[in-house]
């Protein structure tokens, strides 16, 4: 007999947690379904295509699908190229996890690479294929990055489940990807761990702008923003 909701919830609340420290980004099968978890020190990156609802209402379905596919495909390739482990897709948004001593540098390089792809590859491709689209739609996107401790667990039911990341880092990265005054938005712990190549231009100028984070995260955390891009 299929278990009732009451039985399933009761089992979840009664089960003891089996949490271990993780040194690599786990795959779904690495985390046991019944209250298993991996505690990781990781950097989370969310890349989100802006205005997809308007895109769907403005253009033909085929054109909308082409642009969204181009964004997700490009972002995914860049994330993997820069050492990210992709763990989630949600419509026009993709999430990757970075680990290791250079996790913040790798994540920011990926963000700058995605920004380059959007404006130097995808936008010209849109204009070349549909000369009228640029009059009704301008591509835009946001990338949010935060770093810290997170608990990775499995959520769902047997044969229909996926990994869920719980903690400030994944939550803040997701929210920052929707903060679209700038294309790339990172927290202070990420910025403080960057090297010169991901912080300074060739002439030594810093290409990040700092601000108070109350509007984006609901608190006074310092944030850093940039519209810079990096060819991959």
mmCIF file of the C-alpha atoms, coordinates in Angstrom:
data_MODEL
# 
_entry.id   MODEL 
# 
loop_
_atom_site.group_PDB 
_atom_site.id 
_atom_site.type_symbol 
_atom_site.label_atom_id 
_atom_site.label_alt_id 
_atom_site.label_comp_id 
_atom_site.label_asym_id 
_atom_site.label_entity_id 
_atom_site.label_seq_id 
_atom_site.pdbx_PDB_ins_code 
_atom_site.Cartn_x 
_atom_site.Cartn_y 
_atom_site.Cartn_z 
_atom_site.occupancy 
_atom_site.B_iso_or_equiv 
_atom_site.pdbx_formal_charge 
_atom_site.auth_seq_id 
_atom_site.auth_comp_id 
_atom_site.auth_asym_id 
_atom_site.auth_atom_id 
_atom_site.pdbx_PDB_model_num 
ATOM 1   C CA . UNK A 1 1   ? 0.000  0.000  0.000   1.00 0.00 ? 1   UNK A CA 1 
ATOM 2   C CA . UNK A 1 2   ? 1.237  3.477  -0.862  1.00 0.00 ? 2   UNK A CA 1 
ATOM 3   C CA . UNK A 1 3   ? 2.218  5.260  2.379   1.00 0.00 ? 3   UNK A CA 1 
ATOM 4   C CA . UNK A 1 4   ? 0.036  8.111  3.520   1.00 0.00 ? 4   UNK A CA 1 
ATOM 5   C CA . UNK A 1 5   ? 1.354  11.648 3.819   1.00 0.00 ? 5   UNK A CA 1 
ATOM 6   C CA . UNK A 1 6   ? 1.053  11.365 7.591   1.00 0.00 ? 6   UNK A CA 1 
ATOM 7   C CA . UNK A 1 7   ? 3.166  8.188  7.606   1.00 0.00 ? 7   UNK A CA 1 
ATOM 8   C CA . UNK A 1 8   ? 5.823  9.663  5.306   1.00 0.00 ? 8   UNK A CA 1 
ATOM 9   C CA . UNK A 1 9   ? 6.157  12.868 7.311   1.00 0.00 ? 9   UNK A CA 1 
ATOM 10  C CA . UNK A 1 10  ? 6.290  10.864 10.531  1.00 0.00 ? 10  UNK A CA 1 
ATOM 11  C CA . UNK A 1 11  ? 9.103  8.704  9.155   1.00 0.00 ? 11  UNK A CA 1 
ATOM 12  C CA . UNK A 1 12  ? 11.077 11.783 8.079   1.00 0.00 ? 12  UNK A CA 1 
ATOM 13  C CA . UNK A 1 13  ? 10.765 13.436 11.484  1.00 0.00 ? 13  UNK A CA 1 
ATOM 14  C CA . UNK A 1 14  ? 11.633 10.218 13.340  1.00 0.00 ? 14  UNK A CA 1 
ATOM 15  C CA . UNK A 1 15  ? 14.710 9.276  11.313  1.00 0.00 ? 15  UNK A CA 1 
ATOM 16  C CA . UNK A 1 16  ? 18.131 10.148 12.767  1.00 0.00 ? 16  UNK A CA 1 
ATOM 17  C CA . UNK A 1 17  ? 20.422 12.212 10.562  1.00 0.00 ? 17  UNK A CA 1 
ATOM 18  C CA . UNK A 1 18  ? 23.485 10.595 9.010   1.00 0.00 ? 18  UNK A CA 1 
ATOM 19  C CA . UNK A 1 19  ? 25.673 13.587 8.120   1.00 0.00 ? 19  UNK A CA 1 
ATOM 20  C CA . UNK A 1 20  ? 29.281 13.372 6.966   1.00 0.00 ? 20  UNK A CA 1 
ATOM 21  C CA . UNK A 1 21  ? 31.770 16.027 5.896   1.00 0.00 ? 21  UNK A CA 1 
ATOM 22  C CA . UNK A 1 22  ? 32.268 16.272 2.160   1.00 0.00 ? 22  UNK A CA 1 
ATOM 23  C CA . UNK A 1 23  ? 35.499 17.141 0.369   1.00 0.00 ? 23  UNK A CA 1 
ATOM 24  C CA . UNK A 1 24  ? 33.994 16.977 -3.131  1.00 0.00 ? 24  UNK A CA 1 
ATOM 25  C CA . UNK A 1 25  ? 30.616 17.973 -4.537  1.00 0.00 ? 25  UNK A CA 1 
ATOM 26  C CA . UNK A 1 26  ? 28.381 14.913 -4.044  1.00 0.00 ? 26  UNK A CA 1 
ATOM 27  C CA . UNK A 1 27  ? 26.278 13.271 -6.726  1.00 0.00 ? 27  UNK A CA 1 
ATOM 28  C CA . UNK A 1 28  ? 22.696 12.279 -5.992  1.00 0.00 ? 28  UNK A CA 1 
ATOM 29  C CA . UNK A 1 29  ? 23.597 8.649  -5.362  1.00 0.00 ? 29  UNK A CA 1 
ATOM 30  C CA . UNK A 1 30  ? 26.291 9.675  -2.864  1.00 0.00 ? 30  UNK A CA 1 
ATOM 31  C CA . UNK A 1 31  ? 23.689 10.905 -0.368  1.00 0.00 ? 31  UNK A CA 1 
ATOM 32  C CA . UNK A 1 32  ? 21.342 8.342  1.180   1.00 0.00 ? 32  UNK A CA 1 
ATOM 33  C CA . UNK A 1 33  ? 17.650 9.099  0.762   1.00 0.00 ? 33  UNK A CA 1 
ATOM 34  C CA . UNK A 1 34  ? 16.648 8.606  4.407   1.00 0.00 ? 34  UNK A CA 1 
ATOM 35  C CA . UNK A 1 35  ? 18.082 11.643 6.230   1.00 0.00 ? 35  UNK A CA 1 
ATOM 36  C CA . UNK A 1 36  ? 21.548 11.366 4.756   1.00 0.00 ? 36  UNK A CA 1 
ATOM 37  C CA . UNK A 1 37  ? 23.550 14.539 4.231   1.00 0.00 ? 37  UNK A CA 1 
ATOM 38  C CA . UNK A 1 38  ? 26.928 15.983 3.286   1.00 0.00 ? 38  UNK A CA 1 
ATOM 39  C CA . UNK A 1 39  ? 28.275 19.067 5.013   1.00 0.00 ? 39  UNK A CA 1 
ATOM 40  C CA . UNK A 1 40  ? 30.429 21.050 2.583   1.00 0.00 ? 40  UNK A CA 1 
ATOM 41  C CA . UNK A 1 41  ? 32.406 24.291 2.516   1.00 0.00 ? 41  UNK A CA 1 
ATOM 42  C CA . UNK A 1 42  ? 31.514 25.443 -0.974  1.00 0.00 ? 42  UNK A CA 1 
ATOM 43  C CA . UNK A 1 43  ? 30.855 28.350 -3.303  1.00 0.00 ? 43  UNK A CA 1 
ATOM 44  C CA . UNK A 1 44  ? 27.461 28.523 -5.006  1.00 0.00 ? 44  UNK A CA 1 
ATOM 45  C CA . UNK A 1 45  ? 26.790 30.230 -8.321  1.00 0.00 ? 45  UNK A CA 1 
ATOM 46  C CA . UNK A 1 46  ? 23.371 30.864 -9.835  1.00 0.00 ? 46  UNK A CA 1 
ATOM 47  C CA . UNK A 1 47  ? 23.091 32.141 -13.413 1.00 0.00 ? 47  UNK A CA 1 
ATOM 48  C CA . UNK A 1 48  ? 19.645 33.435 -14.357 1.00 0.00 ? 48  UNK A CA 1 
ATOM 49  C CA . UNK A 1 49  ? 18.358 34.709 -17.700 1.00 0.00 ? 49  UNK A CA 1 
ATOM 50  C CA . UNK A 1 50  ? 16.267 37.820 -17.095 1.00 0.00 ? 50  UNK A CA 1 
ATOM 51  C CA . UNK A 1 51  ? 12.886 38.546 -18.623 1.00 0.00 ? 51  UNK A CA 1 
ATOM 52  C CA . UNK A 1 52  ? 12.060 35.046 -19.827 1.00 0.00 ? 52  UNK A CA 1 
ATOM 53  C CA . UNK A 1 53  ? 8.339  35.629 -19.138 1.00 0.00 ? 53  UNK A CA 1 
ATOM 54  C CA . UNK A 1 54  ? 8.358  38.717 -21.365 1.00 0.00 ? 54  UNK A CA 1 
ATOM 55  C CA . UNK A 1 55  ? 10.424 36.763 -23.856 1.00 0.00 ? 55  UNK A CA 1 
ATOM 56  C CA . UNK A 1 56  ? 7.779  34.029 -24.062 1.00 0.00 ? 56  UNK A CA 1 
ATOM 57  C CA . UNK A 1 57  ? 4.981  36.590 -24.507 1.00 0.00 ? 57  UNK A CA 1 
ATOM 58  C CA . UNK A 1 58  ? 6.870  38.668 -27.066 1.00 0.00 ? 58  UNK A CA 1 
ATOM 59  C CA . UNK A 1 59  ? 8.413  36.093 -29.398 1.00 0.00 ? 59  UNK A CA 1 
ATOM 60  C CA . UNK A 1 60  ? 7.361  32.862 -31.018 1.00 0.00 ? 60  UNK A CA 1 
ATOM 61  C CA . UNK A 1 61  ? 7.866  29.783 -28.872 1.00 0.00 ? 61  UNK A CA 1 
ATOM 62  C CA . UNK A 1 62  ? 10.652 28.544 -31.113 1.00 0.00 ? 62  UNK A CA 1 
ATOM 63  C CA . UNK A 1 63  ? 12.568 31.804 -30.806 1.00 0.00 ? 63  UNK A CA 1 
ATOM 64  C CA . UNK A 1 64  ? 12.111 31.884 -27.020 1.00 0.00 ? 64  UNK A CA 1 
ATOM 65  C CA . UNK A 1 65  ? 13.266 28.291 -26.731 1.00 0.00 ? 65  UNK A CA 1 
ATOM 66  C CA . UNK A 1 66  ? 16.314 28.993 -28.901 1.00 0.00 ? 66  UNK A CA 1 
ATOM 67  C CA . UNK A 1 67  ? 17.451 31.927 -26.745 1.00 0.00 ? 67  UNK A CA 1 
ATOM 68  C CA . UNK A 1 68  ? 16.869 30.088 -23.454 1.00 0.00 ? 68  UNK A CA 1 
ATOM 69  C CA . UNK A 1 69  ? 18.672 26.992 -24.746 1.00 0.00 ? 69  UNK A CA 1 
ATOM 70  C CA . UNK A 1 70  ? 21.592 29.116 -25.943 1.00 0.00 ? 70  UNK A CA 1 
ATOM 71  C CA . UNK A 1 71  ? 21.887 30.737 -22.513 1.00 0.00 ? 71  UNK A CA 1 
ATOM 72  C CA . UNK A 1 72  ? 21.657 27.518 -20.500 1.00 0.00 ? 72  UNK A CA 1 
ATOM 73  C CA . UNK A 1 73  ? 23.996 25.684 -22.873 1.00 0.00 ? 73  UNK A CA 1 
ATOM 74  C CA . UNK A 1 74  ? 26.611 28.445 -22.830 1.00 0.00 ? 74  UNK A CA 1 
ATOM 75  C CA . UNK A 1 75  ? 26.426 28.893 -19.051 1.00 0.00 ? 75  UNK A CA 1 
ATOM 76  C CA . UNK A 1 76  ? 26.698 25.146 -18.472 1.00 0.00 ? 76  UNK A CA 1 
ATOM 77  C CA . UNK A 1 77  ? 29.730 24.781 -20.731 1.00 0.00 ? 77  UNK A CA 1 
ATOM 78  C CA . UNK A 1 78  ? 31.483 27.694 -19.028 1.00 0.00 ? 78  UNK A CA 1 
ATOM 79  C CA . UNK A 1 79  ? 30.633 26.456 -15.532 1.00 0.00 ? 79  UNK A CA 1 
ATOM 80  C CA . UNK A 1 80  ? 32.092 23.032 -16.265 1.00 0.00 ? 80  UNK A CA 1 
ATOM 81  C CA . UNK A 1 81  ? 35.128 24.549 -18.021 1.00 0.00 ? 81  UNK A CA 1 
ATOM 82  C CA . UNK A 1 82  ? 35.863 26.601 -14.903 1.00 0.00 ? 82  UNK A CA 1 
ATOM 83  C CA . UNK A 1 83  ? 35.570 23.634 -12.549 1.00 0.00 ? 83  UNK A CA 1 
ATOM 84  C CA . UNK A 1 84  ? 31.982 23.956 -11.398 1.00 0.00 ? 84  UNK A CA 1 
ATOM 85  C CA . UNK A 1 85  ? 29.716 21.004 -10.680 1.00 0.00 ? 85  UNK A CA 1 
ATOM 86  C CA . UNK A 1 86  ? 26.234 21.659 -12.050 1.00 0.00 ? 86  UNK A CA 1 
ATOM 87  C CA . UNK A 1 87  ? 23.577 20.446 -9.641  1.00 0.00 ? 87  UNK A CA 1 
ATOM 88  C CA . UNK A 1 88  ? 20.352 22.175 -10.626 1.00 0.00 ? 88  UNK A CA 1 
ATOM 89  C CA . UNK A 1 89  ? 18.355 23.513 -13.578 1.00 0.00 ? 89  UNK A CA 1 
ATOM 90  C CA . UNK A 1 90  ? 15.208 25.556 -13.056 1.00 0.00 ? 90  UNK A CA 1 
ATOM 91  C CA . UNK A 1 91  ? 13.706 26.821 -16.293 1.00 0.00 ? 91  UNK A CA 1 
ATOM 92  C CA . UNK A 1 92  ? 16.079 29.573 -17.401 1.00 0.00 ? 92  UNK A CA 1 
ATOM 93  C CA . UNK A 1 93  ? 18.391 29.259 -14.360 1.00 0.00 ? 93  UNK A CA 1 
ATOM 94  C CA . UNK A 1 94  ? 21.343 26.989 -13.665 1.00 0.00 ? 94  UNK A CA 1 
ATOM 95  C CA . UNK A 1 95  ? 23.218 26.394 -10.393 1.00 0.00 ? 95  UNK A CA 1 
ATOM 96  C CA . UNK A 1 96  ? 26.751 25.130 -9.923  1.00 0.00 ? 96  UNK A CA 1 
ATOM 97  C CA . UNK A 1 97  ? 28.850 24.329 -6.870  1.00 0.00 ? 97  UNK A CA 1 
ATOM 98  C CA . UNK A 1 98  ? 32.583 25.001 -6.617  1.00 0.00 ? 98  UNK A CA 1 
ATOM 99  C CA . UNK A 1 99  ? 34.908 23.481 -4.039  1.00 0.00 ? 99  UNK A CA 1 
ATOM 100 C CA . UNK A 1 100 ? 38.619 23.600 -3.282  1.00 0.00 ? 100 UNK A CA 1 
ATOM 101 C CA . UNK A 1 101 ? 41.063 26.286 -2.213  1.00 0.00 ? 101 UNK A CA 1 
ATOM 102 C CA . UNK A 1 102 ? 40.422 28.338 -5.386  1.00 0.00 ? 102 UNK A CA 1 
ATOM 103 C CA . UNK A 1 103 ? 36.640 27.877 -5.436  1.00 0.00 ? 103 UNK A CA 1 
ATOM 104 C CA . UNK A 1 104 ? 35.861 31.609 -5.377  1.00 0.00 ? 104 UNK A CA 1 
ATOM 105 C CA . UNK A 1 105 ? 38.322 32.452 -8.141  1.00 0.00 ? 105 UNK A CA 1 
ATOM 106 C CA . UNK A 1 106 ? 36.883 29.687 -10.330 1.00 0.00 ? 106 UNK A CA 1 
ATOM 107 C CA . UNK A 1 107 ? 33.312 30.783 -9.685  1.00 0.00 ? 107 UNK A CA 1 
ATOM 108 C CA . UNK A 1 108 ? 34.018 34.425 -10.532 1.00 0.00 ? 108 UNK A CA 1 
ATOM 109 C CA . UNK A 1 109 ? 35.893 33.451 -13.685 1.00 0.00 ? 109 UNK A CA 1 
ATOM 110 C CA . UNK A 1 110 ? 32.815 31.477 -14.712 1.00 0.00 ? 110 UNK A CA 1 
ATOM 111 C CA . UNK A 1 111 ? 30.549 34.457 -14.005 1.00 0.00 ? 111 UNK A CA 1 
ATOM 112 C CA . UNK A 1 112 ? 32.686 36.800 -16.106 1.00 0.00 ? 112 UNK A CA 1 
ATOM 113 C CA . UNK A 1 113 ? 32.761 34.172 -18.864 1.00 0.00 ? 113 UNK A CA 1 
ATOM 114 C CA . UNK A 1 114 ? 28.979 33.849 -18.874 1.00 0.00 ? 114 UNK A CA 1 
ATOM 115 C CA . UNK A 1 115 ? 28.688 37.630 -19.137 1.00 0.00 ? 115 UNK A CA 1 
ATOM 116 C CA . UNK A 1 116 ? 31.008 37.563 -22.153 1.00 0.00 ? 116 UNK A CA 1 
ATOM 117 C CA . UNK A 1 117 ? 28.931 34.821 -23.799 1.00 0.00 ? 117 UNK A CA 1 
ATOM 118 C CA . UNK A 1 118 ? 25.663 36.708 -23.285 1.00 0.00 ? 118 UNK A CA 1 
ATOM 119 C CA . UNK A 1 119 ? 26.728 40.016 -24.817 1.00 0.00 ? 119 UNK A CA 1 
ATOM 120 C CA . UNK A 1 120 ? 29.453 38.989 -27.251 1.00 0.00 ? 120 UNK A CA 1 
ATOM 121 C CA . UNK A 1 121 ? 28.076 35.695 -28.572 1.00 0.00 ? 121 UNK A CA 1 
ATOM 122 C CA . UNK A 1 122 ? 24.348 35.218 -27.875 1.00 0.00 ? 122 UNK A CA 1 
ATOM 123 C CA . UNK A 1 123 ? 23.205 38.813 -28.483 1.00 0.00 ? 123 UNK A CA 1 
ATOM 124 C CA . UNK A 1 124 ? 24.960 39.037 -31.888 1.00 0.00 ? 124 UNK A CA 1 
ATOM 125 C CA . UNK A 1 125 ? 23.490 35.648 -32.801 1.00 0.00 ? 125 UNK A CA 1 
ATOM 126 C CA . UNK A 1 126 ? 19.993 36.917 -31.949 1.00 0.00 ? 126 UNK A CA 1 
ATOM 127 C CA . UNK A 1 127 ? 20.456 40.033 -34.082 1.00 0.00 ? 127 UNK A CA 1 
ATOM 128 C CA . UNK A 1 128 ? 21.837 38.011 -36.983 1.00 0.00 ? 128 UNK A CA 1 
ATOM 129 C CA . UNK A 1 129 ? 18.936 35.534 -36.995 1.00 0.00 ? 129 UNK A CA 1 
ATOM 130 C CA . UNK A 1 130 ? 15.995 37.833 -36.197 1.00 0.00 ? 130 UNK A CA 1 
ATOM 131 C CA . UNK A 1 131 ? 16.495 41.443 -37.233 1.00 0.00 ? 131 UNK A CA 1 
ATOM 132 C CA . UNK A 1 132 ? 13.212 42.494 -35.589 1.00 0.00 ? 132 UNK A CA 1 
ATOM 133 C CA . UNK A 1 133 ? 13.758 40.843 -32.200 1.00 0.00 ? 133 UNK A CA 1 
ATOM 134 C CA . UNK A 1 134 ? 16.111 43.510 -30.843 1.00 0.00 ? 134 UNK A CA 1 
ATOM 135 C CA . UNK A 1 135 ? 13.252 46.022 -31.161 1.00 0.00 ? 135 UNK A CA 1 
ATOM 136 C CA . UNK A 1 136 ? 11.109 44.104 -28.657 1.00 0.00 ? 136 UNK A CA 1 
ATOM 137 C CA . UNK A 1 137 ? 13.595 42.144 -26.547 1.00 0.00 ? 137 UNK A CA 1 
ATOM 138 C CA . UNK A 1 138 ? 17.026 42.914 -25.099 1.00 0.00 ? 138 UNK A CA 1 
ATOM 139 C CA . UNK A 1 139 ? 18.852 40.012 -23.496 1.00 0.00 ? 139 UNK A CA 1 
ATOM 140 C CA . UNK A 1 140 ? 19.872 40.466 -19.877 1.00 0.00 ? 140 UNK A CA 1 
ATOM 141 C CA . UNK A 1 141 ? 20.934 38.143 -17.093 1.00 0.00 ? 141 UNK A CA 1 
ATOM 142 C CA . UNK A 1 142 ? 22.277 37.995 -13.561 1.00 0.00 ? 142 UNK A CA 1 
ATOM 143 C CA . UNK A 1 143 ? 24.829 35.861 -11.743 1.00 0.00 ? 143 UNK A CA 1 
ATOM 144 C CA . UNK A 1 144 ? 24.927 35.575 -7.952  1.00 0.00 ? 144 UNK A CA 1 
ATOM 145 C CA . UNK A 1 145 ? 27.768 34.021 -5.954  1.00 0.00 ? 145 UNK A CA 1 
ATOM 146 C CA . UNK A 1 146 ? 28.187 33.319 -2.248  1.00 0.00 ? 146 UNK A CA 1 
ATOM 147 C CA . UNK A 1 147 ? 30.421 30.995 -0.258  1.00 0.00 ? 147 UNK A CA 1 
ATOM 148 C CA . UNK A 1 148 ? 30.122 29.168 3.039   1.00 0.00 ? 148 UNK A CA 1 
ATOM 149 C CA . UNK A 1 149 ? 28.982 26.008 4.763   1.00 0.00 ? 149 UNK A CA 1 
ATOM 150 C CA . UNK A 1 150 ? 25.973 24.182 3.330   1.00 0.00 ? 150 UNK A CA 1 
ATOM 151 C CA . UNK A 1 151 ? 24.194 20.920 4.047   1.00 0.00 ? 151 UNK A CA 1 
ATOM 152 C CA . UNK A 1 152 ? 23.384 18.865 0.946   1.00 0.00 ? 152 UNK A CA 1 
ATOM 153 C CA . UNK A 1 153 ? 20.494 16.409 1.333   1.00 0.00 ? 153 UNK A CA 1 
ATOM 154 C CA . UNK A 1 154 ? 18.131 14.508 -0.947  1.00 0.00 ? 154 UNK A CA 1 
ATOM 155 C CA . UNK A 1 155 ? 14.535 15.614 -1.305  1.00 0.00 ? 155 UNK A CA 1 
ATOM 156 C CA . UNK A 1 156 ? 11.588 13.976 -3.032  1.00 0.00 ? 156 UNK A CA 1 
ATOM 157 C CA . UNK A 1 157 ? 10.447 10.352 -3.239  1.00 0.00 ? 157 UNK A CA 1 
ATOM 158 C CA . UNK A 1 158 ? 11.999 7.155  -4.569  1.00 0.00 ? 158 UNK A CA 1 
ATOM 159 C CA . UNK A 1 159 ? 12.775 7.417  -8.309  1.00 0.00 ? 159 UNK A CA 1 
ATOM 160 C CA . UNK A 1 160 ? 11.829 11.121 -8.229  1.00 0.00 ? 160 UNK A CA 1 
ATOM 161 C CA . UNK A 1 161 ? 14.312 13.014 -6.088  1.00 0.00 ? 161 UNK A CA 1 
ATOM 162 C CA . UNK A 1 162 ? 17.238 15.392 -6.301  1.00 0.00 ? 162 UNK A CA 1 
ATOM 163 C CA . UNK A 1 163 ? 19.852 17.076 -4.144  1.00 0.00 ? 163 UNK A CA 1 
ATOM 164 C CA . UNK A 1 164 ? 18.890 20.139 -2.089  1.00 0.00 ? 164 UNK A CA 1 
ATOM 165 C CA . UNK A 1 165 ? 21.448 22.583 -0.654  1.00 0.00 ? 165 UNK A CA 1 
ATOM 166 C CA . UNK A 1 166 ? 20.553 24.191 2.671   1.00 0.00 ? 166 UNK A CA 1 
ATOM 167 C CA . UNK A 1 167 ? 22.410 27.230 4.018   1.00 0.00 ? 167 UNK A CA 1 
ATOM 168 C CA . UNK A 1 168 ? 23.047 30.933 3.533   1.00 0.00 ? 168 UNK A CA 1 
ATOM 169 C CA . UNK A 1 169 ? 25.428 30.471 0.594   1.00 0.00 ? 169 UNK A CA 1 
ATOM 170 C CA . UNK A 1 170 ? 22.959 28.790 -1.802  1.00 0.00 ? 170 UNK A CA 1 
ATOM 171 C CA . UNK A 1 171 ? 20.089 31.018 -0.679  1.00 0.00 ? 171 UNK A CA 1 
ATOM 172 C CA . UNK A 1 172 ? 22.038 34.255 -1.048  1.00 0.00 ? 172 UNK A CA 1 
ATOM 173 C CA . UNK A 1 173 ? 23.541 33.250 -4.400  1.00 0.00 ? 173 UNK A CA 1 
ATOM 174 C CA . UNK A 1 174 ? 20.050 32.563 -5.761  1.00 0.00 ? 174 UNK A CA 1 
ATOM 175 C CA . UNK A 1 175 ? 18.755 35.915 -4.537  1.00 0.00 ? 175 UNK A CA 1 
ATOM 176 C CA . UNK A 1 176 ? 21.767 37.801 -5.883  1.00 0.00 ? 176 UNK A CA 1 
ATOM 177 C CA . UNK A 1 177 ? 21.195 36.362 -9.368  1.00 0.00 ? 177 UNK A CA 1 
ATOM 178 C CA . UNK A 1 178 ? 17.934 38.343 -9.397  1.00 0.00 ? 178 UNK A CA 1 
ATOM 179 C CA . UNK A 1 179 ? 19.667 41.630 -8.430  1.00 0.00 ? 179 UNK A CA 1 
ATOM 180 C CA . UNK A 1 180 ? 20.082 42.943 -11.981 1.00 0.00 ? 180 UNK A CA 1 
ATOM 181 C CA . UNK A 1 181 ? 21.507 46.434 -11.658 1.00 0.00 ? 181 UNK A CA 1 
ATOM 182 C CA . UNK A 1 182 ? 24.793 44.665 -12.385 1.00 0.00 ? 182 UNK A CA 1 
ATOM 183 C CA . UNK A 1 183 ? 25.399 41.381 -14.187 1.00 0.00 ? 183 UNK A CA 1 
ATOM 184 C CA . UNK A 1 184 ? 27.592 39.784 -11.504 1.00 0.00 ? 184 UNK A CA 1 
ATOM 185 C CA . UNK A 1 185 ? 26.915 40.117 -7.774  1.00 0.00 ? 185 UNK A CA 1 
ATOM 186 C CA . UNK A 1 186 ? 29.097 38.542 -5.080  1.00 0.00 ? 186 UNK A CA 1 
ATOM 187 C CA . UNK A 1 187 ? 29.362 38.684 -1.295  1.00 0.00 ? 187 UNK A CA 1 
ATOM 188 C CA . UNK A 1 188 ? 32.329 40.073 0.626   1.00 0.00 ? 188 UNK A CA 1 
ATOM 189 C CA . UNK A 1 189 ? 33.758 36.633 1.577   1.00 0.00 ? 189 UNK A CA 1 
ATOM 190 C CA . UNK A 1 190 ? 33.904 35.778 -2.138  1.00 0.00 ? 190 UNK A CA 1 
ATOM 191 C CA . UNK A 1 191 ? 35.528 39.105 -3.035  1.00 0.00 ? 191 UNK A CA 1 
ATOM 192 C CA . UNK A 1 192 ? 38.083 38.865 -0.231  1.00 0.00 ? 192 UNK A CA 1 
ATOM 193 C CA . UNK A 1 193 ? 39.283 35.513 -1.599  1.00 0.00 ? 193 UNK A CA 1 
ATOM 194 C CA . UNK A 1 194 ? 39.851 36.661 -5.199  1.00 0.00 ? 194 UNK A CA 1 
ATOM 195 C CA . UNK A 1 195 ? 43.226 37.006 -6.892  1.00 0.00 ? 195 UNK A CA 1 
ATOM 196 C CA . UNK A 1 196 ? 44.384 39.966 -8.982  1.00 0.00 ? 196 UNK A CA 1 
ATOM 197 C CA . UNK A 1 197 ? 43.164 38.415 -12.235 1.00 0.00 ? 197 UNK A CA 1 
ATOM 198 C CA . UNK A 1 198 ? 39.576 38.335 -10.964 1.00 0.00 ? 198 UNK A CA 1 
ATOM 199 C CA . UNK A 1 199 ? 39.697 41.681 -9.192  1.00 0.00 ? 199 UNK A CA 1 
ATOM 200 C CA . UNK A 1 200 ? 41.813 44.065 -11.299 1.00 0.00 ? 200 UNK A CA 1 
ATOM 201 C CA . UNK A 1 201 ? 41.965 45.187 -14.911 1.00 0.00 ? 201 UNK A CA 1 
ATOM 202 C CA . UNK A 1 202 ? 45.230 44.981 -16.844 1.00 0.00 ? 202 UNK A CA 1 
ATOM 203 C CA . UNK A 1 203 ? 45.986 48.594 -15.899 1.00 0.00 ? 203 UNK A CA 1 
ATOM 204 C CA . UNK A 1 204 ? 45.507 47.840 -12.184 1.00 0.00 ? 204 UNK A CA 1 
ATOM 205 C CA . UNK A 1 205 ? 42.052 49.389 -11.764 1.00 0.00 ? 205 UNK A CA 1 
ATOM 206 C CA . UNK A 1 206 ? 39.528 47.466 -9.675  1.00 0.00 ? 206 UNK A CA 1 
ATOM 207 C CA . UNK A 1 207 ? 36.486 46.528 -11.781 1.00 0.00 ? 207 UNK A CA 1 
ATOM 208 C CA . UNK A 1 208 ? 34.202 45.834 -8.794  1.00 0.00 ? 208 UNK A CA 1 
ATOM 209 C CA . UNK A 1 209 ? 31.798 48.297 -7.152  1.00 0.00 ? 209 UNK A CA 1 
ATOM 210 C CA . UNK A 1 210 ? 30.905 47.817 -3.493  1.00 0.00 ? 210 UNK A CA 1 
ATOM 211 C CA . UNK A 1 211 ? 27.541 48.575 -1.942  1.00 0.00 ? 211 UNK A CA 1 
ATOM 212 C CA . UNK A 1 212 ? 25.444 47.913 1.125   1.00 0.00 ? 212 UNK A CA 1 
ATOM 213 C CA . UNK A 1 213 ? 23.537 44.685 0.648   1.00 0.00 ? 213 UNK A CA 1 
ATOM 214 C CA . UNK A 1 214 ? 20.274 45.545 2.373   1.00 0.00 ? 214 UNK A CA 1 
ATOM 215 C CA . UNK A 1 215 ? 18.293 45.782 -0.877  1.00 0.00 ? 215 UNK A CA 1 
ATOM 216 C CA . UNK A 1 216 ? 19.487 42.425 -2.173  1.00 0.00 ? 216 UNK A CA 1 
ATOM 217 C CA . UNK A 1 217 ? 19.734 40.216 0.899   1.00 0.00 ? 217 UNK A CA 1 
ATOM 218 C CA . UNK A 1 218 ? 17.708 42.003 3.556   1.00 0.00 ? 218 UNK A CA 1 
ATOM 219 C CA . UNK A 1 219 ? 20.694 42.782 5.764   1.00 0.00 ? 219 UNK A CA 1 
ATOM 220 C CA . UNK A 1 220 ? 23.745 45.041 5.844   1.00 0.00 ? 220 UNK A CA 1 
ATOM 221 C CA . UNK A 1 221 ? 26.231 42.629 4.287   1.00 0.00 ? 221 UNK A CA 1 
ATOM 222 C CA . UNK A 1 222 ? 28.661 44.332 1.911   1.00 0.00 ? 222 UNK A CA 1 
ATOM 223 C CA . UNK A 1 223 ? 28.234 43.229 -1.680  1.00 0.00 ? 223 UNK A CA 1 
ATOM 224 C CA . UNK A 1 224 ? 30.396 43.653 -4.767  1.00 0.00 ? 224 UNK A CA 1 
ATOM 225 C CA . UNK A 1 225 ? 29.090 44.113 -8.294  1.00 0.00 ? 225 UNK A CA 1 
ATOM 226 C CA . UNK A 1 226 ? 30.533 44.153 -11.801 1.00 0.00 ? 226 UNK A CA 1 
ATOM 227 C CA . UNK A 1 227 ? 29.543 44.202 -15.459 1.00 0.00 ? 227 UNK A CA 1 
ATOM 228 C CA . UNK A 1 228 ? 32.973 43.009 -16.573 1.00 0.00 ? 228 UNK A CA 1 
ATOM 229 C CA . UNK A 1 229 ? 33.349 40.068 -18.930 1.00 0.00 ? 229 UNK A CA 1 
ATOM 230 C CA . UNK A 1 230 ? 36.084 37.552 -19.644 1.00 0.00 ? 230 UNK A CA 1 
ATOM 231 C CA . UNK A 1 231 ? 36.369 35.726 -22.943 1.00 0.00 ? 231 UNK A CA 1 
ATOM 232 C CA . UNK A 1 232 ? 36.398 31.959 -22.514 1.00 0.00 ? 232 UNK A CA 1 
# 
